[in-house]
């Protein structure tokens, strides 16, 4: 009895992973997918902003300049703190599905 239950649980898990794989493959193949657009519109500018903060913190003391990187508006910051992890989780999920799916 327990073996049959275990088999059913495994079958359900396999089916769920197949569905997730199909969604991830469709998402990765779509040029205008939400994660791809989010990556370009949110993650890339956010990364450039942080890179500039580090660059300015290195350049200012070493070259005697007074460059300033403006703070990100609060609304944008709050939105990015939710969307960036969601995009990263979506990308990691798509990668995991590809790896588990054998592709």
C-alpha distance (Angstrom), angle and dihedral (degrees) to the residues before:
residue distance angle dihedral
X1 . . .
X2 3.80 . .
X3 3.80 90.0 .
X4 3.81 90.9 55.7
X5 3.80 91.3 49.4
X6 3.80 90.4 49.2
X7 3.80 90.6 50.2
X8 3.80 91.0 51.1
X9 3.81 91.6 49.3
X10 3.80 90.2 50.6
X11 3.81 91.9 47.6
X12 3.79 91.0 50.5
X13 3.81 90.4 49.4
X14 3.81 91.5 49.9
X15 3.79 91.3 50.2
X16 3.80 91.5 48.5
X17 3.80 90.8 50.7
X18 3.79 91.3 48.4
X19 3.79 89.4 53.8
X20 3.79 91.9 47.6
X21 3.80 89.9 47.7
X22 3.79 91.7 52.0
X23 3.79 91.1 50.6
X24 3.81 92.7 47.0
X25 3.80 92.5 47.8
X26 3.78 91.7 49.8
X27 3.79 89.8 47.0
X28 3.81 93.6 49.1
X29 3.79 92.7 47.3
X30 3.79 92.7 50.5
X31 3.78 112.4 90.7
X32 3.80 91.1 -157.4
X33 3.80 98.1 45.0
X34 3.79 120.1 143.8
X35 3.80 94.2 -113.4
X36 3.80 93.3 48.5
X37 3.81 93.0 48.9
X38 3.80 90.9 43.1
X39 3.76 90.5 51.2
X40 3.81 92.1 55.2
X41 3.79 98.0 38.9
X42 3.80 100.4 39.5
X43 3.79 114.7 14.1
X44 3.81 98.0 43.1
X45 3.83 97.6 50.8
X46 3.80 90.2 42.0
X47 3.81 90.3 52.6
X48 3.81 91.7 47.5
X49 3.81 90.0 50.7
X50 3.80 92.4 53.0
X51 3.81 91.4 44.1
X52 3.81 88.8 54.2
X53 3.79 91.1 50.5
X54 3.80 90.3 54.8
X55 3.80 92.7 42.5
X56 3.81 92.8 51.2
X57 3.80 91.1 46.7
X58 3.81 88.0 56.4
X59 3.82 98.1 40.3
X60 3.81 99.5 44.7
X61 3.81 98.5 61.6
X62 3.79 95.0 35.8
X63 3.80 98.9 47.0
X64 3.79 99.2 27.0
X65 3.80 93.8 -118.8
X66 3.79 126.4 143.9
X67 3.80 102.0 -143.3
X68 3.81 115.5 159.6
X69 3.80 128.1 -159.9
X70 3.79 110.4 -149.2
X71 3.79 118.3 -127.7
X72 3.77 119.5 -105.2
X73 3.83 111.4 -106.6
X74 3.80 112.3 -97.3
X75 3.81 94.8 -116.9
X76 3.80 92.0 52.0
X77 3.80 91.2 45.3
X78 3.81 92.4 51.6
X79 3.79 91.3 47.7
X80 3.82 92.6 48.2
X81 3.79 92.1 50.5
X82 3.81 88.1 61.9
X83 3.79 101.4 34.7
X84 3.80 100.7 45.4
X85 3.82 94.5 57.6
X86 3.81 89.0 44.2
X87 3.81 90.9 53.9
X88 3.79 92.1 45.8
X89 3.81 91.2 49.0
X90 3.82 89.6 48.1
X91 3.81 91.2 51.2
X92 3.80 92.0 46.0
X93 3.79 90.1 48.8
X94 3.80 91.8 50.6
X95 3.80 90.4 49.3
X96 3.80 91.6 48.6
X97 3.78 91.5 49.0
X98 3.81 91.0 50.6
X99 3.81 90.9 49.1
X100 3.81 93.7 46.2
X101 3.76 91.6 43.1
X102 3.79 91.4 55.9
X103 3.79 94.9 -118.2
